[in-house]
């Protein structure tokens, strides 16, 4: 079956749903809207208005293409329901009535929901949680599709479940079909982030036919055994190659045992093969029993934050930064105050911008007045009473609330996973009968290799390797792949944990694990705690989601064998 994707996050290309429905044949079209930060945003929406809590953009997108989906018989599956899937389902029904679809169909549109992910009442969850949502599996979605749903709206399910569920319904898989479920999991992971599988955010974007200007959205052609072909509609931009798929496979993963609520997919068994222009076959994926617990993403309000950036131009940059530190600390106190100096200045500068460094100052506090008016006033009062040439990128504003994300675990049997069918029937989805805690071994010892004695050239690592990085709560992952077998042989011996820490000093202070993925010619690093407690919404890092970490590594100059770069 052909399963497309039209959204990788809340804010993705608005026209993608229409483009995918009109661009070629599909059986199912999915849309992923839920990141950790999005749950916080939707939770705050729901707290203000009990009719909200879902991705409102999806409803506007659907206004222009629901009729097209109905005419073409394409089932729509989305987690845009956020923290209020029932509310979005009602809104979809109202939209269908406005569009007059009942007359076209000869029946009402069939909208189903998946519920049960809201676990705020669970004793393992903090009482002050704004949102607490378990990552449900795919069997509830399958129940909805088997009941004839035209649209399936979920809350928090795993991203891959949007693909696995339709495949379960189509092929009749059971929980015992672990390899098939694992194969669909990998296909779902590849297409869940939309255009990232077709050349979006691709390190070698200049090699794409259109230079990466407007990549199309991906399609997974899933087969009965769980294998798949990743492709895209003809004539759309970007490309589907072994390397674009590899890049997405390495995104936001940790150990090769990729855990899901229905199956553990072993990424070290994945095989990728070119299958024609813009077609990559995924095969060989092995699955094993899932864990006994579900991941729960918990969002809480952490307090209030404010920030300002001082521009430091010319000489004595460090002294100027220290003066601001001393003055602001004296004015508002040190608690919650953070300073980061970015040395963006150059010697003998040609203009003000190239001669300036940036001092980023952040304040987080539970007191809105201290983080707001007190901090802003203290910063502004330095304008004529601090370092020479003082200017700011913009004046500080009022304090804004920020959220904290934490991950918990609850037993699968504690969650009332429920499929609400189009006719209102509520079907309980039981947890897997068999689970295991023996999921993933510790990172294996790194291979001890003796480097060849051969000519080398000091060259950016990115000349011979691609990289993709991202966030998983407080952790960051950094996947690096070689472009050919000879490059992988060198990369595997060269890029040890110690070498990574030497190249990226910010990683030196945190635990780092490395996992080898030979089938992908890749190594994956997990940097524990790099992003700090609290997740993306609470972070004051310049790159809070570690999206640029891979490109930073690729820019590092290292000694690479001449035979690989010539």
N, C-alpha and C positions, 0 to 999 in steps of 0.2 A: 504494500500500500504506500501511496505517496503522501508524506506528511511534511508540510511546509511550516516555516516560521515567519512571523511578521512583526515581532517585537522582542527585543532583548532586554529592555529596561523601560521604566516609566519616563517617557520623553523621547523614545526612539522615533524614527522617521514616520511622520503622521500618515503619509500616503502608502505605506508599505502594505497594509491590508488590501487596499484596492489593487495595487500593483500585483500582488501575489495571486489574487483571485482572477484577475483578468489576463495574467501572463501565461497561463498554461493549465494543464490538468492537475488537480489535487483531489485527494480523498478527505484530508483533514488539514486545517490551518490552525496553528497554535500561536499563542502570544504570551510571552513572559514579561511581567511588569514588576516583580517583587524582589528588590534587594533589601539588605538589612536596613538601610536608611529609609527606604520607602515604607517599611512597616511602621516606623516611628511617625512619618508624615501622615499616613493614613489613620493611625491610632489617634493622633491629635485632631484630625478631621472628624472622626467619629465622636470624640469627646465633645466637640462643639455642636455637632448636628447628628443625631442618631440615624438620619437617612443617608449619611455619607459613609466614608471609610473604604470606598473602592476607587479604582483608577478611573476618574471621570473622562480622561482622554479616550479611553476605549469606547465609551458610549458615543462620543462624537465621531470617532473613526467608523463605528458600526453604522451610523446614520447614512454614510455614503456607500456602504457595501453589503449590508445585511441582505438586501434583495438579490444582489449578485450571488452571494453564497447560497441562498435558497434556490435560485434558478439553476445553479450548477451542482447542487447536491453536496456541497462541501460542509462537513461538520466543523464547527468552530469550538476550540478548546482553549481556555485562558484562565490564568490565575489572577486576572484583574479584579476579582472579587475582594482581594485584600483582606481586610478584617470585617467585611460585611458582604459576603457573597450573596446572601438572600436579597439585600438591597439592590445589588446590581442586577440580579436575575429579574426582579420586579421591573426595574428600569428598562431592561431589554424587551420584556413583554410589552411594556407601554410604547416603546419605540416601534415594535412590530405592528402594533395597532395603528399608530400614527401613519406608518408607511402603507397600510392597507394590505399587509402580507397574507392575512387570512383568506381574502378573496382570491389571491393568486394561487395559494396552496390548496384551497378547499378545506382548510383546517387551521387551527391556531398553531403558531410556532411553538415548538417543544423546547423548553428551556429547563435544564436540570442543574443541580448544584451539588457540590461536595462540601460537607461540613464536618465539624469535630476538631478542627485544628486549634481552636481557642481553648487553652488550658490554664487560663488565669486562676481558676479555682483549685488547681492542683497544689497539694501541700509542698511540693518541691519548688514552687515558683514564689518569688518574693511578693508579699501582699501589695506593695506599692507599684507593681508593674503596670505600665500603660498598655502594653500588648505582650502576649505570651502565646506563641503559635508553634505547634508541633509541625514538623516537616512530614506530611502524610505521603503515602505511597500512591500507586497507580490503579489499584483495583476498584476504588470508588469511581474513578473516571470511567473505567471499563463498564461498570454496572449502568452508568448513565447512558453510555453510547449503545449498549445492548438494548436499552429501553427505547431507543429511537430518538434520542435527543438531537436537535439541530444545533443547539448551543449548550456547552457545558462550562459552567462558571465555578471556579474553586477559590478557596482561600489559600493558605500556605500549604502547598505541596512541594515536593522536590521539583526543581526545574525540569529534570529529565522525565518526570512522571507525565508531563503533558504529551510526550511522545509514546511512552511505554503503555499508558492506558488505552489509547486507540489500537495499538498493536495487540494487546491482550484481547480486546473485544473482537478484533478482526480474525485473529488466528486461533482463538480459543485456548491460549496458554493458561496453565495453572501455576500455582506457586512452586510446583516441582520442576518447572521448565527453567532452571536456573541459568543455563547458558544462553537461552533465547532472551530471557529478561535482561541478562547482562549485556548482550549485544545491543538491545534496544536502549539500554541505559547509556551506552557509549554514543549511539546515534543521537539520543536526546541531548547529551552533554555537548556534542559538536554543534547542533543547530540552535541550542537554547539562547545563545547570545547573538542571534541574528547575523548581521554582516561580518562579524568577526571570523566566521568560517569561510567567507568568500573574498577575503582580501582586506577587510576592515582591520585597522590597527596592526597591519602586517609589516614586519620589519623590512621586508624587501619590496615595499609597495611600488618602487620605481620600475620594477620588472613586470608589473601587472599590465595587461593590454591597454587599460584606460588610465594607467598611473594611479589607480586607487581612488578615482574621483567620485564614483557613485556605485559602490558594489551592490550587486543584487542580494536578495535574501535567500537562505539555503533551503534545500529540500532533502529529506531522508527517504529513500526508497527502501522500506523495511521489508525483509523477506521472512518466510515462515520459520526459519531457523534462527532468527535474530540478527543475521548478517544484514548489511545495508550498503547502499551506494549513496554518497553525498553528492548532490548536484545543485543546479539552479535553473531558473527558466532561461530559455534561449534568448540571446540579445540583451540580457542584463549585464551590468558592469562587474568589475572584479574578475575573479577566477576561482575555480575549485581545483586545487592541486594537493598532492601529498603534503606539501609544506604548509599550505593554509590550514589544512585539517589538523596537522601536527600542532600548529600554533594554538589552535583552540582546544585541542585535547590536553595541552599542558596548562591551561588557564584555570586558576583557582582549584588546584588539586593538591593533596599532600602525599600520602603513601600510595603505592600502586594499588592497594586494596581500596577501591573507590566505594565508600559505604553508602548504601541506600536502605530505605525501610523494607524493600521487597527482596533485595539481592545485593551482594557485594560483587562488583565488577572488577576484574583484575586487569588493570591497565597494562601490565607487563606482558599480557597475552594478545594485545591488540595487534592486528596486522593491517597495514595500509598498502593498497596497490592502485596504481593508475588504471582506470577502466574506460579510457577514452577522453576526449576533450571535456573539461569541466565535470569529470566524474571520477570519484575516488571510492574504491570498495573497502569496507571495513569488515574484517572476518576474524575468526579464530578466538573470539572473546570468550573467556571462561568465567563462570559465575559460581558463587558459593553462598551458603546460608547467610541471611542478614543478621544484624545484631538484635538483641532482645529489647533495646531501647530506641526511642525516637529522639532526634535532636529537637530542642525547643529554643527558638530565638526569643529572647526577652528584651523588650525596650522599656526603659525607665527615663524619667526626666532627671538629668544630672545637675541642673542649676542654670546659671546664666554666664554668657561669655561676651567678650568684646575684644577688639584688636585694632592695631594701628601699625603702619609701616613707616619708619623714618628713613629718609634718603641721606646717606653720608657720602659727601663728595670730597675728593682730593686726598690730602695727606692725613696722617694720624687717625686712620679709620678705627683701629682698635681702641684708642683713647677716647674718641668721640662716642663709640658705642658704650664704653664703660661709664662715661659721664651720664648718658641717658639711663643706664641701669641704676646708677646711684640715685639720680634725681627721682625717677618714678618709684623706686623701692621706698625711698624716704617719704614720698607723698602718699602712697596707698598701702604700703606694707608688702612683704614678700610673698605672703600666702597666695597661691594660685597664679602667680606672675611668671611668665615664661618669656625668654628672650632668645631669638635665633638670628645670628649674623650671617648673611649670605654675601660672600666676597665676590660680587659681580663686577668689581672695579678692575680696570686695566692700567698698567703704568703708562705714563706719557699719553694720556687720553686725548682723543680728537674732539670729543664733545662731552657735555655734562653727563649724559647717560652712560657712556663707556667709562667714565671716571668715578662712578658711584657704586657704593655697596648699599645693601638693604638690611635694615634692622627690623625684624618682625617682632612685635610685642603682643602677647596675648594675656588676657586675664580671665580666669574662670572662678566663679564664686557662687555660693547659694544665695547670697545677698544681691538682689537685682540693682540696688542703689550703688553699691560699691563697684560692681562690674560695669555699671552704666555711667551715671553722671559723675561720680567721683573719679573714675578712671579717665573718662573723656576730658574732664576739666583739667586734670593733672597733666595730660599729654599736650593739650592746647596751650596751657600756661608756659610750656617750655619754648614756645615759638621765638621769643626774644630774650631768652634767659638760659640758653644751653650752648651747644657747639656751633662753630661758625658754619654758615651755609645751611642751617636747618630748614628742611622742608619735608613734607609728608606726601605719600601717594594719594592721600585723601584724609579728611578729618575723621576721627573716630565717631561712631554714632552711639545709639543707645544700646544697652545690653539686649541680647537675644537669648531665648532659652535653647539649651542643647540637650540631646538625648544620649543615653548610654546603652550599648548593646552587649548582652552577655548570652552565652550558650549554656543551656542546661540539658539534662537528659531525663526522660521519664519512661517507665516500662511501656512497651507497645500495648499491653492489655489495659492500661489505664486510660487510653484515648478512645473516645466513641466515634471512630471514623464512620461516617454515614453518607450514603448516596441518596439524595432526594430526587426522585425520578420526575419526569415531566408532569405526571398525573398527581404528584404530591406524595406518593408512596415513599416511605422512609425505609431504606434497606441497610441494615448494619453490615459493615465490612469487617470481618474478624481479622485479628492479627495473624501473622504466620504461625503455623503450629510448631514449626521447628526453627530455632535460632541458635546462634553460637556466639560466645564471647571470644573465641579464637579467630580473630579477624585479620590481623596484620602483624607480621613479625617486626621486630625493631629493624631500623635501617641496617643493612648488611655492612660488614667491613668493606672499606673501599679497596679496590684492587691496587696492589703494589706493583707498579711498573717502573722500569728503568728507562728514562727518556733516551731516545737515540742521540748520538752525537752527530749533529747535522747543522748546516747553515740555517740561521733564523733571521727574521726581519721584525723590527719593532712596528707592530701593526695593530689597529683596533681589532678587538676580538670579534666585532661584528662583521669583519671581512669574510669570516669563515663560519659564523654561527648566528643563528636566529635566537630570539628569546621572547618570552611572554611572561608577564608577572601580574599578580593581583592580590586581593585581600581575602582572608578567611577569619573574620573577627579580629582578634589582636595579632594574628599571625599573617605573614606574607609568604607567598610562594613565588618561586623564580625557576621557570623551566627553560633550559637551554638545549638547542639541538644543532647537530652538525648537518652540513648539506650533502655529504657523501660519506662512504665507509671509511676512507682514509682520514677524513676530518674527525669522525667519531672516535676512531682509534686514538688519535692525539688528544681530543677533548676529554675523553674518559680518564686518561692518566693525568692530564694537566689541571683540570678544574676540580681540585679537591676542596673540601670544606675549608681547610687552612688557606688555600689560594683565594677562595671567594672572600674570606674575611679580610685578607690582605688587600684585595682589590676594592672592597666596599667596607671602609672602616666603620660605618654605622652598624654593620652586622657583627662586628667583633665582640660586642658585649652581650649577644643573645645566643641561645642554643640554636644550632643549625644542623639539620638532618639532610643527607643526600640519598636519593634513590635513583638507581639506574634503570632506564627503559630502553634496552638494546634494540627492540623492534622498531622503535621510533628514532633511533640514533640520538637519544636524549638523556640528559640527567636533570632531575628535579630537586630543587632545594626548598626546604621549609624552614623559614626563619621565625622561630617561636618568639612571640611577644614584641616583634619589631615595631608594630604599629601602636603599641601602648594599650592599656586597659580602656575599655569603653567603646571600642569600635570606631567606625568612620565618623559618626555624628559628633563624637567627643574629641576627635583628633585635631591637633593644631599643627601637624606636620605639613611641610610644603607639598608633599605628595601623599595625602592621607590614606589612599587606597593602594599604594605601591604599584600603580599602573605604569610608572616610568622607570621602575627599578631595573627592568630588563634592558631598556635602552641605555641606562646609565652604565650597566655592565658592558654592553656591546661597544661603548665609546672608550673603554679603557685600553690603553696601549700595552700590549704584551708581546713576548717573543714567540712568534709563530714560525714553524718550519717554512722555509722558502718554497718548498715543493707544493705547499698548500695554498699559497697566495700568488704564486707566479702565473 
